[in-house]
């Protein structure tokens, strides 16, 4: 994701401030660019890289910023840039694996307004929305909600209901999704392909901001939710027509240590057949918290076998932020 500000959306895709019922300039000013540097030996470096650039949005007057967690996990150094060009060092406070949301604290005065949080329940399929990132109106996009549905990610991630919008914002990571009243509805996570009226279109997936409220106090107090950590296997899955294939393994992770291999098909958990990512994840998480033994039935070259995987807390594999 480039930090160049030379690109711009065409005028017809940019929001028209005259047609908005809120202070659009103030909303734009709440967006910041996040640039994070991650050590080369970090657990997530091979997958997510050592230099990550994306967006965040100020949600509190003291410079608390909400973003998508993968931008900031294991960050050693972090800089925040406002629309006015002010650069301030930031500190990662929390990354919640269950929601995918992350928090950053500015370590100086940003002079950027805090945006008010709304609720994703206030938008429906067909609702007009605005997507903003750092860079002003030229980097803001008028869009529509094209779906609200369950989302399962191959990296052991599941949302009961995510928000999908189109057209796509090309710098989606950590962008802010605003409703018709200018309040924050969600945080940008992915570029996706969605079907709309039988046509496939490119869009974005957003994590609903509602998921922050129940855990915000925990994240601020202890850097993580007080909920028991979910059991993590460390598998990257491919879902093809009801067949769940192991596309990759986290090196040194629980599944890797237990002997799962790339190309294995996962067909069951604890004696129950699974045919979709969401079913697989829920079957694993129902067994108990991180550390529980997970009996996984696999098909390897047509032969069925059971492998017991001693799950783990994913956060234990990550570098922790250094205190400032």
N, C-alpha and C positions, 0 to 999 in steps of 0.2 A: 504494500500500500504506500503510495508515494506521498511525500509531504509537500509536493509542489502546489502552489496556489494559482498556477497559470491557466488551469482548466476551468471551465464554467459550464453549467447547464444552459441549454438554449432558453431564451426568454420565456417561451411558451410553457416550459416545464418548471420555471421558478415560481414560487408563491407570489401573488399580488397582494402587497400589504393593505391596499385599499379594500380588499374583499375579506380581510380577516378581522375578527372582533376582539383582538388583543394586541398588545404592544409587541409587534414582530421584531423590532430592532432589539428590544430588551431580551427577547427569547434567543435571538441569534447570539447575543453577547454572553449568554450563559454557557455556550459551547466552547470547549477547549480541545486543542490537539494534545495527545499524549504520545510521548516518545519514550520507550522503555528499552533499556539495555540489560541483557540477560547473560550470565556467565556461560562460557562454552561448555562447561561440564554440568550444566543444569539438566535435570531429568527431562524437561520439556523442550530443550534446545534443538534436538534433532527433528522434531515435528513442527514446532512453532517458530523456530529461528531464534537468533540472539539479538536481533534488532526488530522491535515491533512498533508500528506507528498506527494510531487510530484516533478515536474521539472519546470524549467524556462530556458530562454536563454537570454544572454546579447545582447542588441540591440544598446547600445550606450556606448561610452568609459567611461562615468562617472558612470557606474554601473546601468543603467536603464535596467530592466529585463521585458520581456514579458512572460506571463504565461496564464493559463486558470483561469478564474475568481473565480470559486467555491473553489479553493484552498485557496484563500486569503480573501474572504468576511468575514467581522466581526472579522478579526484577531486582537488579542491584542498584541501578541508577535510573532516575525518571525525571523528565522535564515536561512542564505544562506550558502551552503557548495560547494566549488569548487572541481574540479577533483584533485587538489593538496592538498585537505584536509583543506583548509583555511576556517574558519567559521566567518561570518560577520553578524551582525544584519541587518535586512531589514525592510522597512516601506511600507505598502500597499498604493499606490497612487490612484488607480482607478479600478473599476469593471464596465464594460459596459454591461448592461443586454441584449441589442439588439444583440451584437455580441458574448458575452460570454467571451471576452478577458479581462485580468487583467494586471496591471502594478505594479511593485515593484521597489523601489529605495534602492540600497545597501547603508548603512550608514557608509561605510568605503571602503577602496581600495580593490577591488576584485582581481586585477591582472589577469583578464580574458578578452580575446579579445572580441570585439563586432562582431557579425555575420552580414553579409549584407542581407538586405531584398530583396526578389525577388517578383514574382507574380505567383499566382496559375493558371493564364491563360497560363503559360509556360509549364504546365504539362497536359498530356492527359491520358485517360484510356489506361493502358498498359505501361505507363512511369515507368522507374526504379527510385526509390527514396530511401533515407536513413532516418531512424528515430533515433534520438539521445536523450539520457537523461544523467543525471549525472552518472559518473562511468566509463567513457572511452569506448574503443572499445568493450569490453565484453558486454556492455549494449547498443550497437548500432546494428541496425537491417537493413538488406537489404530487401526492400519490393517493391511492385508494386502498382500503382494506379488501383483499380478495379472498381471504379465508381466515377462520379461527378454528384451530383443530389441534389434536395431539401431535407432538413431534418427538420422534425417537432418533437420537444421534448415535452413530456407530461407536463412539468413544464411551459408552455406558452412561448415557445422558437421556433424560426423559422429562418432557413438559406435558402436563395434562392438557393444557391449551396454550398454544403460541399464536402470535399474530403474524399474518403474512400480508405483504403489501406489494404493489406494482405501480409504476415501473421501478426498476432496481436502482438503488444508490450505489455507485461504484466504490465508495469508501465507507462501507457499511459498519465496520467494527466500532461499536460504542456510540453510534449516532443516536440522536434523541428522536423519538416518535411523538409528535404533538397532536392532540385532538383539536376539535373545532373551537374549544375555549382556550387553547394555548397551553393547557396543562400536559405534563409528561405522562405518556401512556406506556412506553416501553423503551428498551435499549436494543440497538441493532446487534445481531449476532452472526448472521449468515447470508450468503448469496444462494438462492435456491431456484429450482425450476418448478413452476406450478401450472396446473391446467386450469384455464379459464374459458368457459364456453367451448370446450373440446380443443382449444388451442393451447399449446405450451408456451408459457411466457417466463421471463426472468424476473425475479423479485427478491425481496428480503424477508428474513425471519426475525421477529423481535421477541425478546423476553418481556412479558408483562411486568410493569413496575409494581403491581399489586404484590408480587412475590417478595418484595423487599421489606414491606411493613412488618410482617411477623418476626423477622430475624434481625432487623436493623439494630436494635439495642444490643443484641448478642455480638454482632459483628463489630460494633464500636467498642464494646467492653473487652472482648477477648479474641477478636480477629476471626471468629468462626461461629457458626450456629451452635446452640446448646443441644440440638438434636443429635442422637447417636449417629456416627458416621456410617454411611451405607457400605456394605461389602463390595469391594472392588476387585475385579479379576485381572485387569490389564490386558483386555483383548480388544482388537479393532475388527469390527464385524462387517460383513457384506450380506445384505438381505436381497436375495434374488429369487423371486417367485416362491416365497415360502421356505426357502432353504437359507439357513444362517451359517455362512462360511466364515472361518477365521481368516481375515485378510492380513492380519499382522498381530504382533505381540509386543507389549511393553517390555523392553529388555530388563531382565531381572525381576519382573513383576510376578504376581502369584501364578497366573496361568503358564507363564514361561517356565517357572520353577517346577510346576506340577507336571510338565511334559506335553502340554498342548502344542500343536504344530500348525503353521500356516497351511491352509488347505483343508483342515479338519472341518466337518460339519457338526454344529451343535444341534442335537435333536431333542434333548430333554434336560430337565433340572429336577433333582429330587424325585425321579420316577415319573414326572409329568411331562408330556410332550409339549414342545414350544415351536411355534411356526412364524413368529414375528418378533422384531426387536423389543417392542413394548412388553410383550408377554414374557420374553426372556428376562428382561431387567426386573420386572415385578416379581417373577418367580424367585429370582435370586434374593431380592431385597426382603421378601416375606420371610426368609429363613432366619433372619436376625441381623445384628449389627456387624460391622467390620470385624474380621477375625474368625467368623463362623466358617466351618467347612462346607463347601458347596459341591455336592455330587453332580457332576456334569456327564451326561450321556453324549458321546460323540460317534460319528461315523467317519472312519478313516479307511479310504480305499474300499468302501463297501462293507467294512467289518465294524460292528458295534462294540463299544467299550465304555466303561465308566471310569472317569478320572475325578478324584477328590481334590478340589482346589481350596487351599487354605487362603481365604480372602484377606484383604488388607484395607487399611485406611489410606486412601490415595494421597492424602496430604503428607503422610509420613515419608513419601518418596521425594518431596519437593524441598528446595532450599527455602528457608524462612527469611522474611525481610529483616535487614539489620535495623536496630533501633537508632533513632536520631535524637 
